[in-house]
Amino acid sequence: MEKLNLPDIAARTRIGKNGKQEIFDEIRKKFVRLTAEEWVRQHFLHFMVSGLGFPATLIVVEASLKYNNLLKRFDILAYTATGKPCLVVECKSPDVEITQAVFDQVAMYNMTLTVDYLAVTNGLSHYFCKIDHINRTYSFLTEIPTYNLLNS
């Protein structure tokens, strides 16, 4: 797999029953198919837990939500210690350019989630936004806040 602009991880991989390569997801506690997007997701999850102090127990990976009666799936959602969603992350394969359409996708998820922080990454480029729900605006951040900053 491609070298990413994220800290290296000690990934546990194997060949699954279907003959496809799999990677162990520490959050979901199971092996999942290793795609280029999953490679990015696993690196970003490790960065969140090891580098930014997010408790693994307060992170959900690839779960569903309803938007306009449609079932959608987000990549990563982190919660505060009080159980409030605080950060949604959209992961893309390294060969997928981060465009307005990608931001529109994560913003659509946030119509339901109403988190204060959004992140978009393809493993090479990362973008972070702080949402101002009252004024219906957002501002880009130079880096993603640590878990302690999100909870202060």
N, C-alpha and C positions, 0 to 999 in steps of 0.2 A: 504494500500500500504506500501511497504517496506521503512524503514528509510534509507535515503541517506547520503552520505558524502558531503552534500551541506546544506546551511542554510534552516531551515524550512520555509514554505510559508503558507499564509492564503488562501488556495485554495477554490474556489467556485465550488462545485460539485452538480450534480443532476442526477436523473435517466431520461434518454431520452425517446423519444416516442417509440423506439425499445426495451425498457426495459434494456438497457445497461447504465452503469455509464458513466457520462461525466464530464469534467473539463472545466472551462472557461479559454480561452486563451486570455490574456490581449493584446497581440500583434495583433492577428487576429480578436479580438473583437467578439468572438463567442465560443459556447460550442463545444468541440470536444470529441470523444470517449476516455475514460480514459483507456489506456493500460499501461503496465509497462514502455515502451519506452516513452510514452507521459508524464508520471509522471516525468521521468528524464528530458525531454525537458522543461517542465514547471518550474521545480526547477532551471535548468541552466539558462533559460531566466530571471527568477526573480533575480538570482545571478548576471547576466550580468547588469541588469538595476539598481538594488538596491545596489549591492556590488561593481561593477566596473564602474558605471557611464555611461553605454551605453544608449544613448537616445532611448526610445522605438520606436520613429518614424523613426529611422535609422536601424531597424532590420526587416528582412523578415524571415518568418517561412514557411517551407515546400513548396518551390517553385521549378519550373522545370528549367532545363537547358539542352542544347543539347551537346552531346559528341559523336563524330563519327556517327552522324545522329541518335543517340539513345536518347530518352528522359529520363533523370535522375532527381531525386528529392533530394535536400539537406535538412538538418534539419533546420539549422540556418545560416543566412548570415547577417553580420553587415557591415555598410557603414561608411565612414568618413563623416565629415561635408561637404566636397566638392563632395560627391556622389560616391567616389571610394570604391569598395568592399575591406574590410580590414581583415575580420576574417570569416572563415567558420567553423562551429561546426557540428560534427557528433555525434548523441546521440544513444545509444544502451540501451536495457533493462539491469537491474542489473544482470541478469543471463547470459548475453552474455559477454564472455571474450574478452578483447581488444587484438586483435592479429594483425599480419602484414596485414592480409586481410582487416581489418577495416581501417588501415592506407592507404592501397592501394585504398580503396574506396574513402576516402576523398581527396587523392592525385589526383585521376582521376577527381573529381569535379574541383580541382584547376587547371587542365590543361586548363579549360575554364575560370574559375573565376580569376586566377592569383592574389590571395590575398597574403599578406605577413605573415599571421598567420593562423595556423590550430589548432583546438582543437578536442579532441576525449574524450568522457566520457560515462560511463555506470552508472553514479550516485555514484559509489563507488570509482572508479579509474578515474583520469583525466590526460590527457597528452596534452601538449602544445608545438607547434613547431614554430620557426621563419624560414621563407623560404628566401633563398638567390637565387633569380632568375638568377642573372648574373653568379654565379659560379655553379648553379644547385645543391645546397646543402641545408641542413636544420640542425638546432640545436634544441635540446630539451630545454625547459625553465622550471624552477622550479615552476612558477606560470604564470597565464594568465595576460598579461598587462592590466592596466586600460584603459578606453577609452581615457583619456587625454594623456597617454603615446603613444598610437597608433597614435594619431593625432599631436604629437610634432615633 
